[in-house]
Amino acid sequence: MAGLSGAPRSRSGSPGSPAALDSTFLRSPLGGLMGAQAVLGLLVWALIADTTYYLHAAYGWVMFVSIFFWILTILFFVTYLLQLQLKFYMIPWPLVLMIFNAAATVLYVTAFVTCAAAVQPTSWRQWDYNRRAAAAFFACLVMITYGASTFFSFRAWKGLGSNAATSQVTDHA
């Protein structure tokens, strides 16, 4: 069986065994990108939340996108880190992850553009300007990491390359 990084995986992740940490996932491109998305996504919504975002409708969208995808990324990260996807082998995880990353990329493009366009350098509160500008920068970085994750997820879904996630369904067939 191959793990997310293409390295052989032990049967400890079989459906009847307890969850175990998958250290190869952390070293894989997908694992590293998910970790980066969690950290950068946290920065985006924390920076926006520390401003008077509720006075500007555009930042409500940025907050929704960043918090929603931050929570889902954490859930996917924990699922793969603990090899829980092996317990739910009937779910096509590479396809689910590719759709998730593609949707996150598209919505983060809109959140980045919205956040960057709503930054006003003539704001009467200088610290709001700085935080919003930093949030726009980090939103751009998160958008790029989700785009890269979409690429690796697509490769895993199609079965291309050994460094991306491989189909979990074939491990149990």
PyMOL commands that set and color helices and strands:
alter all, ss='L'
color gray80, all
select helices_A, chain A and resi 11-13+23-27+29-49+53-55+57-81+84-86+93-118+126-158
alter helices_A, ss='H'
color red, helices_A
deselect
rebuild
show_as cartoon
